[in-house]
Amino acid sequence: MGFSCAHADRQSTLSESSSDDGSAEKIHATRTFSEGWLLLAFLLFILSAALRNSALLLISVLMVAATSLASLWNRWVLRRVQYARELTACRAFVGERVPVSVTVTNRKILPVPWLRVDDAFPETLMLTDRKLEPSSVPGRSHLSHLVSLGPYEQVRWTYEIDCARRGFYFFGPTAIRSGDIFGFFAQQQRLKTPGRLIVYPRVRPLPELGFPGKQPFGEKKAMRHLIEDPSRIVGVRDYHPEDSIKRIHWKASARQAELQVKVYEPTITQQLVVFLNVASFAQTWLGIIPERQEQAISVAASIAYHATERRFPVGLIANGSVPHSDQPIKVLPSRAPDQLTHVLEALAAVTGFATTDIEKLLVAESPRLPLGATLIVVTTIVTDGLLAEMLRLRDAGRRLVLVSMDPNFQADDLSGIITHRIPLAEADFAGVWRKAAAADEELQGDARWQPRPEKPADRKSDSPWAPPGRSE
């Protein structure tokens, strides 16, 4: 199932040259040649003149020439040296492998006797056949290479990234270091080589998760009734005593000098809004259980994919947050072609930090959603507060679905609320997380994750979840 990254050249294959165009930042230059050797060469020159010894004269001349040559070589060694990183795909699902190739090119006649390249990689990513080296920057590792390049020579390496954990992963910058052939001098420069890889959560068919094969959210029943869409006003009419005060169109009433109410466009399209609870405990300060949280995220992604296949407008609201933010995630329902991409990117970026309780999120967001929308709550923990809020919404006429992975939950007195109990799959998810967390131990084993659905189309716009201060 092929999936190419449409923006790979722009995002991952940016080549930076260490020329004078300012595209590379010079970090520092070092030298191992002591000035005492120049003093020694001068003394040998004086001594050779005094003794009329041609051998000493030759040695002193060679020392001066070697130092001068090494200095010039070091000055020009990184000129027109290019480094490029290319990902064949910038989006993948958990369990897939993404080929990545790195290329070093010397575009000048002067050879590069030695070149060390340290490309910054996310610490949690693993390569299938290469171990990343530690870095002094927290959360980062280095893909390092040591190579020598002849005139106009190019060297290329190809690896595979094992996408064992969902998330947003950013690459770069790249540090390159080289020097002269004698090892007297060395310099290091940093290249701006940004790149990004988005790993989506695993998507599975709903029957595989334990949902019924047909109408898991009551689609047929919902589509028998016409529902008015408050977001689509098609006109006004005279007020009737049974009309709600919320329907009054105040501006039209002022113009007509009598009460007018809004007329909404009827619709039979069911909207699904997934409420994801990232908390693993009733008390969020107790922390999270990563395996359970990942299963809940995977279930939410599978529901969104199911809705997209059936052309239902689908949205996502989660009490988790994206990196560098403390606001809950909200993707409003839509049938736009890239809606699934929006939802999966939000789920890929969500962190384990719970911004609020899920029942409070239901209270805050449900009044802003269309009355005919089906609210699907996906949670690994079912609390009394959550049940009380769902019962209140049920009594208010809301269509509700509870997807629970709580082994202690018993579905009592929930008539009118569709309930699905999903068995925990901690063993499977724990295997993925152990694999991602044990990169330094180079755990081996066949990936058991084989996502079947097609990946969503590549978005033309950049994702909003880029690290602060970094331009891609």
MARDRENKOL-553745 format. One record per residue: x, y, z of N, C-alpha, C in turn. Coordinates in steps of 0.1 Angstrom, whole numbers, plus 5000, padded with zeros to 4 digits. Layout:
# MARDRENKOL-553745
XYZXYZXYZ...
***
This chain:
# MARDRENKOL-553745
500949885000500050005000500950125000501150184989502150294987501550424992502450504997502050635001503250725001503250814991504450904989504151034995505251105000505051235006505251334996504151414994504151504983505051624985505351644998506251765001507551715006507951595002509251535007510451625003510451674991511551754986511751884995510551944998510652065005510952045020510451935026510551915040511751835044512251745036513251645041514451645032514451705021515551695012516251825010516151915019516752045018518252035020518952065009520452055010520952195014521852195023522452315028523952315025524452415018525852415015526552505024527852475027528652565036529352665029528752725019529352835011529052965018529453075011529353205018527953265016526953185012525553235010524853245023525453205034524753215047523853105050523752995042522852895045523252795056524552805059525052725070525652815081525452765093525952845105527252775110528352855110529652815115529652805130529852695136529752675150531152715156532152645152533552685157534552615148535752665149536852605142537952575152538552455151539552415160540852385153541952375160543252335154544052265165544652155160545452075169546952105167547252195157548652235154549052345163550152325171550552425181551452525174551452645178552352755173553752725176553952635186555352595189556052525177555252455169555852395157556452505147555752615146556252725137557452775143557552795156558752845162559852745160559552615161560552515159561052515144560152545135560552555121561452675119561152785125562052905124563452875130563452805142564752775148565552675139564852585132565552495123566152565111565352665107565852745095567052825099567052885111568252955116569452865117569152745123570252645126570752595112569952575102570352525089571252625082570852755084571652855078573052865085573052855098574352865105575252745102574652625101575452505099575552475084574852545076574852515061574452375059573352335066572752205065571552205057571552145045570352155036569252065041569551955049568451875054567651945064568252025073567452095083566652205076567252265065566552365058565252315051565452195045564252125039563152095049563552045061562552015071561852145075562552245077561852375082560952425071561352415058560452455047559252375046559452235048558252145047557252175058557752205070556852225081556052355079556652455074555952585071554952555059555352485049554452455038553252375042553552265050552452185055551452255063551952345072551052425080550152525071550852585062550052675053549052595045549452485039548552395031547352355040547652305052546652255061545652365064546152485067545252605070544352635058544852635046544052665034543052555032543552425033542652315031541452315041541752345053540652355063539752465060540252575054539352685051538352655040538752565031537952535019537352395020537652315030537152175029535652165030534952255037533452235038532752325027533452395019532852465008532252364998530952394994530252314984530152164988530052145001529752015007528252015010527451925005526051925007525551795014524551815022523951695030522451705027521851595024520451585022519851465028518651485034517951375040516551365033516151245029514851235022514051115027512851145031511851045036510951015024510750885021509850845010508450875014508050895026506750925031506851015043506051115044506051195056504851165065504051065062502951015070502950865070502750805081502650655082501750615094501450485094500650435105501650355115501150335127501950265136502250125131503450075132503849945127504449945113504350055106504850055092506350105093507050085082508450125081508550225070509250335072509450445063510950445058511250425046512650435041513150575042514350595047514950725047516350715041516750805033518050805027518750935030520050925032520851045035522051045025522351165020523351175009524251285013525551255011526651355012527351374999527451494995528051524982529151624983530251604977531351704976531351754962530951884960530751944947531952034944533151984946534352064942535551964940536552024934537751934930538551904943538551984953539351954965538751844973539451734975538851624983538651654997537751575003537451595018538051465024539251485031539851365037539051285047538351365055537451305065536251395068535151335070533951415072533051345082532651405093531751345103530451425102529351345100527951405099527151355111526551445119525651415130524351475127523351395123522051445119521151415132520451525136519551505148518251435145518051325152516851245151516051245164514751225163514051215176514551085184514651095197515150995205514250865204512950885203512050775203511950695190512550745180512450675167513650575167513350465159514350355158514550325143515850295140516150245126516250095127515850025117515749885117517149815117518149885111519449825109520549915113520250015121521350105125520950165139521850175148521650225161521950375161521050455167521350605168522250625180523150725178524050755189523450865198523850865211523350955221523751105217522951195222523151335219523151415233523751525233523751605245522451685247521651685236520351755236519251655241518551695252517451605257516451565246516051435245515051395236515551375222516851395219517451385206518551285205518651215194519851125191520451175178521551105175522251145162522351025153522151045141522450945130523850995125524850925128526250965126526850885115527650955107528450895096529850955096530850875093532250915091532650865077533050965068533350925054534351015049535050965038535951055031535451065017535651185011535051204997536151254988536151194976537051244966536451364958537051414948536551524940535251484934534151564936532851544930532351404933532551364945532051224949530751244957529851144956528651144963528551004970528151004983527850884991526450884996525850774995524450764999524150645008523450665019523050555028521450545028520950425029519450405030519150325042518250375050517750295062516250295062515650225072514250215074513950265088512950355089512450405102511350305107511450255119510450165124509450255132508250275127507250355133506550285144507150265155506650185166505650265175505650395174504850485183504350595175503050625177502450745170503050875175502950975168503451105172503851195160504251315164504951405154506451405157507251375147508651365148509351465139510251535145510951645137512451615137513051635125514451605123515251735121516651725123517551835121517651915134518652005134519652035123520751935122521651955113522751855110524051925113524951865120526251915123527251845114528051915107529151845099530451905104531451815104532851845109533851785100534851865096535951815088537151895090538251865083539451935085540451895074541751935076542751905066543251765066544051725057544451585055545551555066546151655072547151625082546551615096545351665098544751665111545151785119545751885113546152005121545052095125544052105116542952195118541652125116540552175122539152125120538152235122537052215115535952315117534652235117533652295123532352235124531252345120530252295112529152385108527852315110526852395112525452335114524552375102523952275096523052295085521652295089520852375083519452375086518752275076518452155082517852045074516552005081515552085080514252045087513551925080512851845088512151735082511051695093510051625088508951595097508351455093508051375103507351255101506151245110504951215105503751205113503351055113503350995125502950855127501550855133500550805125499150805129498950685138497950695147497550575155497050465146497150345152496650225144495150235142494750205130493350195126492950055123491850015129491349875127489949875123489449775116487949765114487249755127486049815128485349815141484949675145484549585137484249445142485449385149486649415144487849355150487949405165487449525167487549585181486449535190485449475185484349425193483049495190482949585181481749655177480849555169479549575169478749495160478949525145478749425137479049445123478249545116476949565120476049665114475549765124475549885119474950005127475550005141476850015143477450025156476950145164476550255157476150375164474750415161473950315156472550335154472250425141473050405131472950495119471550485113471050365111469750345104468650415111468550395124467550455132467650605132468850665132468950805132468550865119468750795108468450855095466950845091466150785099464650785096464050915099464650995107464051125111464751245105463951335102464451465097464951545109466151595108466651675119466951815114466651915121466952055117468352085121469052145112470452185114470452325118470752365131470852505135471852585128472852525122473852605115473452645101472252605097471752645083470352705084470352835084469052915085468552945070467352895067466852915054465753025053465353075065464253185065463753205078462653285079461953315092460453295090459753285101458353275101457753335113456453345114455853395126456053305138456053365150456253295162455053225166455253095171454153015177454452995191453352975199453652955214454552845217454552735209455352615213456852635209457152745202458552775198459452805209460652755209461652795219462152935217462453005228462953135228464253145220464953035220466253025213466153045198464853015193464653025178464353165174464053255183463653395179464753465172464353525160465253605152464953745156465853805164465553935170465554045160466554035151466654145141465354145131464954025127463754015119462554055126462554025139461354065147461254215148462454285150462454435150461954495137462354435126461954485113460454465111459854355115458454315113457554375124458154415135457354465146456554355152456954235150456354115157457354005157457153915167458153805168458253715156459453695152459853605141460753505146460653375141461553275145462353215133463453165136464253105125463752975120463852955107463552835100464852765096465052645101466352575098466152475087467152455080467152355069467152215075466252125071466251985076467351905070467851805077468851725072468651585077469051485069469051345074470451285075471451375074472851325075473251315090473651205094474051185108475451245110475651315121476951365124477551295136478751255136479351185147480451275153480451285166481451365173482051275184483351245182484051155191484551235203484151205215484751265227485751165233487051205232488051115237488551155251488551055260489051075273490451015274491551095276492851045276493251005290492451035300492850995314492650845316493550795324493550655327493050625341492950735349492450725363491350835365490550805375489550915379490251035384491351015391492151135395493351145386493351255378494251265367495751275372495851325385497151345390497851205393497151095392497750965394498650925382498450995371499250965359498450895349499150825340498450755329498950615328498150525321498650395317498850405302500050415297500250445283499550335274499550215277498950105269497450135267496750165278495350195277495050315269495850415272495650545264495850525249496850445246497050425231495850345225495350255233494150175228492950265226492750355235491650455234491850545222493050585219493350675208493150595195493550465195493350385183491850355180491050335191489650315189489050445183489450565188488850695183489250705168490450675165490850685150490050585142489850465147489050365139487650415137487050475147485650525146485650645135486650725136486650835126486850775112487650675110487750615097486450545093485750485102484450425099483450525094483450645101482550745097482850805083484150825081484550875068484250785056484350655058484050555048482550565044481750595054480250605052479850755049480750835047480550975043479751055054479951015066479251085077480151205081479651325084480451425090480951375104482251385106482851335119483751445124483751455138484651545145485251485157486151555163486951505174487051615185486751575197486951665209487651575219488751615224489551535234490051625245490051565257490551645268492151635269492751585259494151585258494651715251495851735250496451855244497551815234497851905225498951895216500151945223501351905218502651955224502652105225503252155236503452295239502052375240501052305244499752365246499052305258498152385264497352325275495852335272495452345259494052355255493652225249492352185252491852065246491752065231491751945225491751935211490351935206490052015195488752025190488852035174488251935168488051935153486651915150485952025146484552025144484151935133482851875133482451785123482351845109482851765100482851805086482951685077482551705064482651605054483751645044484551735048485651785038486551675035487151675023487951565018489151545028489651645034490851625043490451615058489151595061488751585075489351475082489451355076490151245083491551275086492251345077493651385079493751475091492751575092492751655104492651575117491651485117491451405129492651315133493151245123494351165125495551235130495751355124496851435129496651485143495451515147495151555161495451435170495051315166495251205174496751165175497451195164498851165164499651255173499151375175499851475183499451475197498251415201497751435214498751375225498851445236499751405247498851345258499551285268498851225279498351325289498551455288498151555297496651575296495851555306494451575306494151725310493651795301493351935304492151955313491251865313490051875321489351735322488451725331487651595332486751585320486551465315485751445303484351485305483751475317482351525319482251675318483251745323483251885321483351935307484151855299484251885285482951865278482251755282480851735276479951845279479951895292479152015296479452135287480752155285481152285278480852275263481052155257481052155242479652105237478952025244477651975238476652085234476552195241475552295236476052355223477252345219477752405207477652315195477252195197477152095187475652085182475452045169474052035164473351935172472051955174471151875182471151735177471151715164471151575158472451495158473451555163474751485163474751375173475451265169475651155178476951175186476951185199478151205207478651065212479851035208480450905211481650935221481450885233482450895243483350775244484650795241485650685241486450705254486450605263487150625276487650495281488750495288489250375295488850365309488150475314487750475328486350545328485350475334483950535335483750575349483550705352483250755365481850785367481450805379480050845382479650975376480651065376480351195371480151195356480851105349480651095334479251025332478850925339477550865337476450965340476651045350475551135354475351245343476451285337476351385326475751325314476151205311475551135299474051115300473651075313472251055315471451195314472151295318471451425317471351465302472351445294472251475280471251385273471151255278470151165272468751225274468451265287467151325290466851445282467951515278467751645270467551615256467551485252467251455238468551425229469651415236470851385228471051235225471651205213471951075210473351045215473550945223474850915230475250775227476550755226477250625225478350625235478450525243479550505253480450385249481650415246482650305242483650295254483450195261484250175274485250065273486450095278487449995280487749965295486850015303486949995318486449855322487349765327486949635330485949625342485949735350485049735361483649795359483449845346482149915343481049815340479949835346478749755344477649845338477149815326476149895320474749875326474549945337473249935344472450065342471150055339470250175338470850275328471150235317471650325306470750305294469550285296468650275284468550405277468650395264468650515255470050555252471050495258472450515255473050385249473550395237474250275231475550255238475750135243476950105250477749995244479050015242479949905237481149895247481349765251482449735260483549675251484749735251485849695243486849625252487249505250488149435259489549505257490249505269491549565269492549475261493349545254494449475246495749525250495949525263497249585269498449505264498249375262499449295258499949345245499049365235499449415222500149545223499449645230499949775230501249785239501349705249502549705257503749665249503549565239504549525231505149635222504249715217504649825208505349935217504849955229505550065237506850015242506949885245508249835250509249845238508849815226509749825215510149965213509250065214509650205212510550255224510350205236511150255247512450185248512650075242513950005243514850015231514850135226515750165214517150135216517650175228519050145231519450005232518449915235518649775237518449705223518049775213517849715200517049585200515849605206514949485206514549445192514549325189514249275176512849205177512249185165510949115165510149165153509349085148508449125137507349215142507049315135505949405139504649335137503749345147502449285146501449385141501849505138500849605134500849615119499649575113499549585099498249655095498349795095497049865092496649845078495349835077494749795064494149915057493550015064492950125056493950215049493450275038494250365030494550485038495750545036496150665043495350785037495050885045494451005039495351075030494751155021495551235012496451335019497551365013498451455019497851595019498051665030497551805031498451905025497952005019498752105013499352195023498652225034499052315044499952245054500852315061501652255071500752235083501152135091500452105103500752215113499752245122499952355132500852305143501152175144501852135156503352115153503952225149505352225147506052285160507252245163507852305175508052455174507852525185507952665185509252715180509252815172510452875167511052805155510452695150511052615139510152635127510752675116510052695104510352575095509352515089509552395081509552435066
***
